[in-house]
Amino acid sequence: MRPRSPGLFLLLLWGLQAANYSMPVVSGPSQDEELTFTCTSTNGYPRPNVYWINKTDNSVLDSALQNNTVSLNARGLYDVVSVLRIGRTPHVNVGCCIENVLLHQNLTSGQTETFTGTKDSITEDPVDGSPSGKHQQVFSVLAVLAVIVLLALATGWLCRSRCPPKSYTGAQVARPELALAEHV
């Protein structure tokens, strides 16, 4: 089946038509014992692949945790709704990825971060979110900025020491140019 909308911009790839999906939108979580996230994306072609990503370590979550509903809309394009259900954890950072195979395109939702409960994390090695970890990040950024400033100052000093200073000699009197003599 191909899209039926005549005004739709289509990409022709090896004789196949494709259409971009909308940027996925993630909502949630619910306040139950398990966390529920919902991802929606619309108006794409062909049928998408849907992945949920654990953004703390960029791993793909088990597809058994998600329930995908893909349907054709009135324009002949696909809409997808994916629901992710995971146990309540102290720190959850997930994203939804919609893959369009024909366009070689992966659209990933913006960051969804939740702090909840006291159970184990969904990752075995979560990123340190403690205040000391955040201080280390700030210190690292400041150190890099300090190095950049020092390099800029050193470059300016080197250029100044290598280039002779130009001095102002005051106003100059304009001299009239000599006219060329005509030859007979």
DRENDO-995590 format. One record per residue (C-alpha): residue in one letter; x, y, z. Coordinates in nm, 2 decimals, decimal comma, always signed. Last residue first. Example, Ala and Ser with C-alpha at 12.3 -4.5 7.8 and 13.67 -1.06 7.14 Angstrom:
! DRENDO-995590
<atom residuo="S" u="+1,37" v="-0,11" w="+0,71"/>
<atom residuo="A" u="+1,23" v="-0,45" w="+0,78"/>
//
This chain:
! DRENDO-995590
<atom residuo="V" u="+5,45" v="+6,53" w="-3,04"/>
<atom residuo="H" u="+5,47" v="+6,39" w="-2,69"/>
<atom residuo="E" u="+5,26" v="+6,54" w="-2,41"/>
<atom residuo="A" u="+5,42" v="+6,58" w="-2,08"/>
<atom residuo="L" u="+5,27" v="+6,38" w="-1,80"/>
<atom residuo="A" u="+5,15" v="+6,59" w="-1,51"/>
<atom residuo="L" u="+5,33" v="+6,57" w="-1,19"/>
<atom residuo="E" u="+5,13" v="+6,46" w="-0,89"/>
<atom residuo="P" u="+5,04" v="+6,72" w="-0,62"/>
<atom residuo="R" u="+5,18" v="+6,64" w="-0,28"/>
<atom residuo="A" u="+4,94" v="+6,58" w="+0,01"/>
<atom residuo="V" u="+5,08" v="+6,69" w="+0,34"/>
<atom residuo="Q" u="+5,09" v="+6,41" w="+0,60"/>
<atom residuo="A" u="+4,92" v="+6,42" w="+0,94"/>
<atom residuo="G" u="+5,11" v="+6,25" w="+1,22"/>
<atom residuo="T" u="+5,37" v="+5,98" w="+1,22"/>
<atom residuo="Y" u="+5,16" v="+5,72" w="+1,40"/>
<atom residuo="S" u="+5,36" v="+5,42" w="+1,51"/>
<atom residuo="K" u="+5,32" v="+5,06" w="+1,40"/>
<atom residuo="P" u="+5,44" v="+4,80" w="+1,66"/>
<atom residuo="P" u="+5,65" v="+4,53" w="+1,51"/>
<atom residuo="C" u="+5,47" v="+4,19" w="+1,48"/>
<atom residuo="R" u="+5,64" v="+3,90" w="+1,66"/>
<atom residuo="S" u="+5,57" v="+4,02" w="+2,02"/>
<atom residuo="R" u="+5,20" v="+4,10" w="+1,95"/>
<atom residuo="C" u="+5,14" v="+3,78" w="+1,77"/>
<atom residuo="L" u="+5,29" v="+3,58" w="+2,06"/>
<atom residuo="W" u="+5,10" v="+3,77" w="+2,32"/>
<atom residuo="G" u="+4,77" v="+3,72" w="+2,14"/>
<atom residuo="T" u="+4,83" v="+3,35" w="+2,10"/>
<atom residuo="A" u="+4,92" v="+3,32" w="+2,47"/>
<atom residuo="L" u="+4,60" v="+3,50" w="+2,57"/>
<atom residuo="A" u="+4,39" v="+3,28" w="+2,34"/>
<atom residuo="L" u="+4,56" v="+2,96" w="+2,48"/>
<atom residuo="L" u="+4,50" v="+3,08" w="+2,84"/>
<atom residuo="V" u="+4,13" v="+3,15" w="+2,76"/>
<atom residuo="I" u="+4,09" v="+2,80" w="+2,61"/>
<atom residuo="V" u="+4,26" v="+2,63" w="+2,90"/>
<atom residuo="A" u="+4,03" v="+2,82" w="+3,15"/>
<atom residuo="L" u="+3,72" v="+2,71" w="+2,95"/>
<atom residuo="V" u="+3,83" v="+2,34" w="+2,96"/>
<atom residuo="A" u="+3,88" v="+2,37" w="+3,34"/>
<atom residuo="L" u="+3,54" v="+2,53" w="+3,38"/>
<atom residuo="V" u="+3,37" v="+2,25" w="+3,20"/>
<atom residuo="S" u="+3,56" v="+1,99" w="+3,40"/>
<atom residuo="F" u="+3,47" v="+2,16" w="+3,73"/>
<atom residuo="V" u="+3,10" v="+2,17" w="+3,63"/>
<atom residuo="Q" u="+3,11" v="+1,80" w="+3,55"/>
<atom residuo="Q" u="+3,29" v="+1,72" w="+3,88"/>
<atom residuo="H" u="+3,03" v="+1,92" w="+4,07"/>
<atom residuo="K" u="+2,76" v="+1,72" w="+3,91"/>
<atom residuo="G" u="+2,92" v="+1,40" w="+4,02"/>
<atom residuo="S" u="+2,96" v="+1,54" w="+4,37"/>
<atom residuo="P" u="+2,59" v="+1,63" w="+4,37"/>
<atom residuo="S" u="+2,49" v="+1,27" w="+4,29"/>
<atom residuo="G" u="+2,37" v="+1,17" w="+3,95"/>
<atom residuo="D" u="+2,64" v="+0,92" w="+3,88"/>
<atom residuo="V" u="+2,55" v="+0,74" w="+3,56"/>
<atom residuo="P" u="+2,38" v="+0,41" w="+3,61"/>
<atom residuo="D" u="+2,58" v="+0,08" w="+3,59"/>
<atom residuo="E" u="+2,34" v="-0,21" w="+3,60"/>
<atom residuo="T" u="+2,06" v="-0,02" w="+3,44"/>
<atom residuo="I" u="+1,69" v="-0,03" w="+3,52"/>
<atom residuo="S" u="+1,77" v="+0,11" w="+3,86"/>
<atom residuo="D" u="+1,69" v="-0,09" w="+4,18"/>
<atom residuo="K" u="+1,39" v="+0,01" w="+4,39"/>
<atom residuo="T" u="+1,37" v="+0,32" w="+4,60"/>
<atom residuo="G" u="+1,08" v="+0,52" w="+4,45"/>
<atom residuo="T" u="+1,09" v="+0,79" w="+4,19"/>
<atom residuo="F" u="+1,30" v="+1,04" w="+4,00"/>
<atom residuo="T" u="+1,20" v="+1,08" w="+3,64"/>
<atom residuo="E" u="+1,38" v="+1,19" w="+3,32"/>
<atom residuo="T" u="+1,24" v="+1,20" w="+2,97"/>
<atom residuo="Q" u="+1,49" v="+1,34" w="+2,72"/>
<atom residuo="G" u="+1,37" v="+1,44" w="+2,38"/>
<atom residuo="S" u="+1,24" v="+1,18" w="+2,15"/>
<atom residuo="T" u="+1,46" v="+1,00" w="+1,90"/>
<atom residuo="L" u="+1,41" v="+1,01" w="+1,53"/>
<atom residuo="N" u="+1,61" v="+0,75" w="+1,34"/>
<atom residuo="Q" u="+1,63" v="+0,79" w="+0,96"/>
<atom residuo="H" u="+1,78" v="+0,57" w="+0,69"/>
<atom residuo="L" u="+1,50" v="+0,70" w="+0,47"/>
<atom residuo="L" u="+1,39" v="+0,35" w="+0,37"/>
<atom residuo="V" u="+1,43" v="+0,21" w="+0,72"/>
<atom residuo="N" u="+1,23" v="+0,47" w="+0,90"/>
<atom residuo="E" u="+1,32" v="+0,42" w="+1,27"/>
<atom residuo="I" u="+1,13" v="+0,58" w="+1,56"/>
<atom residuo="C" u="+1,33" v="+0,60" w="+1,88"/>
<atom residuo="C" u="+1,17" v="+0,66" w="+2,22"/>
<atom residuo="G" u="+1,37" v="+0,79" w="+2,51"/>
<atom residuo="V" u="+1,42" v="+0,68" w="+2,87"/>
<atom residuo="N" u="+1,58" v="+0,82" w="+3,19"/>
<atom residuo="V" u="+1,46" v="+0,66" w="+3,50"/>
<atom residuo="H" u="+1,60" v="+0,72" w="+3,85"/>
<atom residuo="P" u="+1,47" v="+0,55" w="+4,17"/>
<atom residuo="T" u="+1,29" v="+0,27" w="+3,99"/>
<atom residuo="R" u="+0,93" v="+0,16" w="+3,96"/>
<atom residuo="G" u="+0,90" v="-0,14" w="+3,73"/>
<atom residuo="I" u="+0,88" v="-0,09" w="+3,36"/>
<atom residuo="R" u="+0,60" v="-0,05" w="+3,11"/>
<atom residuo="L" u="+0,66" v="+0,11" w="+2,77"/>
<atom residuo="V" u="+0,36" v="+0,20" w="+2,55"/>
<atom residuo="S" u="+0,42" v="+0,27" w="+2,18"/>
<atom residuo="V" u="+0,17" v="+0,46" w="+1,96"/>
<atom residuo="V" u="+0,24" v="+0,46" w="+1,59"/>
<atom residuo="D" u="+0,08" v="+0,64" w="+1,29"/>
<atom residuo="Y" u="+0,14" v="+0,52" w="+0,94"/>
<atom residuo="L" u="+0,04" v="+0,70" w="+0,62"/>
<atom residuo="G" u="-0,25" v="+0,63" w="+0,39"/>
<atom residuo="R" u="-0,39" v="+0,98" w="+0,43"/>
<atom residuo="A" u="-0,68" v="+0,85" w="+0,64"/>
<atom residuo="N" u="-0,44" v="+0,69" w="+0,89"/>
<atom residuo="L" u="-0,28" v="+0,35" w="+0,87"/>
<atom residuo="S" u="-0,22" v="+0,19" w="+1,21"/>
<atom residuo="V" u="+0,08" v="+0,08" w="+1,43"/>
<atom residuo="T" u="+0,01" v="-0,01" w="+1,79"/>
<atom residuo="N" u="+0,33" v="-0,10" w="+1,99"/>
<atom residuo="N" u="+0,34" v="-0,27" w="+2,33"/>
<atom residuo="Q" u="+0,67" v="-0,23" w="+2,51"/>
<atom residuo="L" u="+0,85" v="-0,42" w="+2,79"/>
<atom residuo="A" u="+0,90" v="-0,74" w="+2,57"/>
<atom residuo="S" u="+1,10" v="-0,52" w="+2,34"/>
<atom residuo="D" u="+1,39" v="-0,53" w="+2,59"/>
<atom residuo="L" u="+1,54" v="-0,18" w="+2,63"/>
<atom residuo="V" u="+1,80" v="-0,06" w="+2,39"/>
<atom residuo="S" u="+2,12" v="+0,06" w="+2,57"/>
<atom residuo="N" u="+2,23" v="+0,43" w="+2,56"/>
<atom residuo="D" u="+2,38" v="+0,40" w="+2,91"/>
<atom residuo="T" u="+2,17" v="+0,66" w="+3,11"/>
<atom residuo="K" u="+1,95" v="+0,71" w="+2,81"/>
<atom residuo="N" u="+1,77" v="+0,37" w="+2,83"/>
<atom residuo="I" u="+1,63" v="+0,35" w="+2,48"/>
<atom residuo="W" u="+1,29" v="+0,24" w="+2,37"/>
<atom residuo="Y" u="+1,28" v="+0,12" w="+2,01"/>
<atom residuo="V" u="+1,01" v="+0,14" w="+1,74"/>
<atom residuo="N" u="+1,05" v="+0,01" w="+1,38"/>
<atom residuo="P" u="+0,83" v="+0,20" w="+1,14"/>
<atom residuo="R" u="+0,58" v="+0,09" w="+0,87"/>
<atom residuo="P" u="+0,68" v="+0,28" w="+0,55"/>
<atom residuo="Y" u="+0,59" v="+0,57" w="+0,56"/>
<atom residuo="G" u="+0,53" v="+0,82" w="+0,82"/>
<atom residuo="N" u="+0,24" v="+1,04" w="+0,93"/>
<atom residuo="T" u="+0,25" v="+1,02" w="+1,30"/>
<atom residuo="S" u="+0,47" v="+0,95" w="+1,61"/>
<atom residuo="T" u="+0,35" v="+0,87" w="+1,96"/>
<atom residuo="C" u="+0,54" v="+0,75" w="+2,27"/>
<atom residuo="T" u="+0,37" v="+0,65" w="+2,60"/>
<atom residuo="F" u="+0,56" v="+0,59" w="+2,92"/>
<atom residuo="T" u="+0,42" v="+0,37" w="+3,20"/>
<atom residuo="L" u="+0,60" v="+0,32" w="+3,53"/>
<atom residuo="E" u="+0,50" v="+0,02" w="+3,74"/>
<atom residuo="E" u="+0,38" v="+0,04" w="+4,10"/>
<atom residuo="D" u="+0,14" v="+0,32" w="+3,98"/>
<atom residuo="Q" u="+0,21" v="+0,69" w="+3,95"/>
<atom residuo="S" u="+0,19" v="+0,71" w="+3,57"/>
<atom residuo="P" u="+0,50" v="+0,82" w="+3,38"/>
<atom residuo="G" u="+0,44" v="+0,97" w="+3,14"/>
<atom residuo="S" u="+0,45" v="+1,13" w="+2,80"/>
<atom residuo="V" u="+0,69" v="+1,08" w="+2,51"/>
<atom residuo="V" u="+0,66" v="+1,26" w="+2,18"/>
<atom residuo="P" u="+0,83" v="+1,12" w="+1,87"/>
<atom residuo="M" u="+0,93" v="+1,38" w="+1,60"/>
<atom residuo="S" u="+0,68" v="+1,33" w="+1,31"/>
<atom residuo="Y" u="+0,76" v="+1,05" w="+1,07"/>
<atom residuo="N" u="+0,92" v="+1,13" w="+0,73"/>
<atom residuo="A" u="+0,76" v="+0,98" w="+0,42"/>
<atom residuo="A" u="+0,88" v="+0,71" w="+0,19"/>
<atom residuo="Q" u="+0,80" v="+0,59" w="-0,17"/>
<atom residuo="L" u="+0,99" v="+0,30" w="-0,33"/>
<atom residuo="G" u="+1,14" v="+0,31" w="-0,68"/>
<atom residuo="W" u="+1,50" v="+0,28" w="-0,56"/>
<atom residuo="L" u="+1,44" v="+0,57" w="-0,33"/>
<atom residuo="L" u="+1,17" v="+0,83" w="-0,43"/>
<atom residuo="L" u="+1,11" v="+1,07" w="-0,15"/>
<atom residuo="L" u="+0,75" v="+1,19" w="-0,11"/>
<atom residuo="F" u="+0,62" v="+1,54" w="-0,03"/>
<atom residuo="L" u="+0,25" v="+1,49" w="+0,04"/>
<atom residuo="G" u="+0,02" v="+1,70" w="-0,18"/>
<atom residuo="P" u="-0,13" v="+1,39" w="-0,36"/>
<atom residuo="S" u="-0,22" v="+1,21" w="-0,03"/>
<atom residuo="R" u="-0,28" v="+0,84" w="-0,11"/>
<atom residuo="P" u="+0,03" v="+0,69" w="+0,06"/>
<atom residuo="R" u="+0,13" v="+0,35" w="-0,09"/>
<atom residuo="M" u="+0,00" v="+0,00" w="+0,00"/>
//
